[in-house]
Amino acid sequence: MSEAVPNFEMLLREALAPVDPPEDLIERVESTLTSITEMAADELQEWELSAMRDPRNWARPAAALVAGTAAATALMLLRSRRRAQEEASRGGLVGVRGSAERALRDFRREARKLLAGRSA
């Protein structure tokens, strides 16, 4: 009888076993976020102020602004997190405060890179 009853604990362990993501996942996500940010910036650059008098024309620029901001923020967080993980693997992090300060510096640096790239 005990052979016919499935071992639910073992089945759950097998079903919930951790799965490693593909090696190139971070690069693919980063390139996707970069392209979304660039497309949103291009859409906003093509935007004509004279057309903004009509509220029916506000949807595309508003969507581009939201999508671009979200993608740029995610991209900055992804890059700063990756940098923090690299430093942690080298043993470079010293406490929570140092980690928070480093994360803010990385966030500012990535924001400047993205803004400088769009103005060039």
C-alpha positions in Angstrom: 0.0 0.0 0.0 2.8 2.4 0.8 4.3 1.9 -2.7 1.1 3.1 -4.3 0.9 6.4 -2.3 3.1 9.0 -3.9 5.7 10.7 -1.7 4.4 14.3 -1.9 7.4 15.7 -0.1 9.8 14.2 -2.7 7.5 15.4 -5.5 7.5 18.9 -4.2 11.3 19.0 -3.8 11.7 17.9 -7.4 9.1 20.4 -8.6 10.5 23.3 -6.7 14.2 22.6 -7.3 16.1 25.8 -8.2 16.7 26.3 -11.9 19.7 28.3 -13.1 18.9 31.0 -15.7 20.6 30.9 -19.1 24.1 32.4 -19.2 23.1 35.3 -21.5 19.9 36.3 -19.7 21.4 39.4 -18.2 22.8 40.6 -21.5 19.5 39.9 -23.3 17.5 41.8 -20.6 20.0 44.7 -20.7 19.9 45.0 -24.5 16.1 44.9 -24.4 15.9 47.6 -21.8 18.4 49.7 -23.7 16.4 49.4 -26.9 13.1 50.3 -25.1 14.8 53.4 -23.6 16.2 54.4 -27.0 12.9 53.9 -28.8 11.1 56.0 -26.2 13.6 58.7 -26.4 13.3 58.7 -30.2 9.5 58.9 -29.9 9.8 61.9 -27.6 12.3 63.6 -29.9 9.9 63.4 -32.8 7.3 65.0 -30.7 6.0 68.4 -31.9 4.9 70.9 -29.4 2.4 72.4 -31.7 0.6 69.1 -31.8 0.3 69.0 -28.1 -2.6 71.5 -28.1 -4.9 68.7 -28.9 -5.2 66.2 -25.9 -5.9 63.4 -28.4 -2.2 63.5 -29.3 -1.0 63.0 -25.7 -1.3 59.2 -25.6 1.9 58.3 -27.6 4.3 60.7 -25.9 2.8 59.8 -22.4 3.3 56.1 -23.1 6.8 56.7 -24.4 7.7 58.7 -21.3 6.4 56.0 -19.0 8.0 53.1 -20.9 11.3 54.9 -21.3 11.5 56.0 -17.6 10.6 52.5 -16.4 13.1 50.8 -18.8 15.9 53.3 -17.9 15.3 52.8 -14.2 15.3 49.0 -14.5 18.5 49.2 -16.6 20.2 51.4 -14.0 19.2 49.1 -11.2 20.3 46.0 -13.1 23.7 47.4 -13.8 24.2 48.6 -10.3 23.1 45.3 -8.8 25.5 43.4 -11.1 28.3 45.7 -10.0 27.4 45.2 -6.4 27.4 41.4 -6.8 30.8 41.5 -8.5 32.2 43.5 -5.6 30.6 41.2 -3.1 32.1 38.2 -4.7 35.5 39.9 -4.4 34.8 40.7 -0.7 34.6 44.4 -1.3 31.4 45.2 0.6 31.7 46.5 4.1 28.4 46.7 5.9 25.0 47.9 4.9 25.8 51.6 4.9 28.7 51.1 2.5 26.5 49.0 0.3 23.8 51.6 0.2 26.3 54.4 -0.5 27.8 52.4 -3.3 24.4 51.6 -4.8 23.5 55.3 -4.8 26.8 56.2 -6.5 26.2 53.5 -9.1 22.7 54.7 -9.7 23.9 58.3 -10.3 26.7 57.1 -12.6 24.3 55.0 -14.7 21.8 57.9 -14.9 24.6 60.2 -16.1 25.7 57.6 -18.7 22.1 57.2 -20.1 21.5 61.0 -20.2 24.9 61.7 -21.8 24.3 59.0 -24.4 20.9 60.5 -25.4 22.3 64.1 -25.6 25.2 63.1 -27.9 
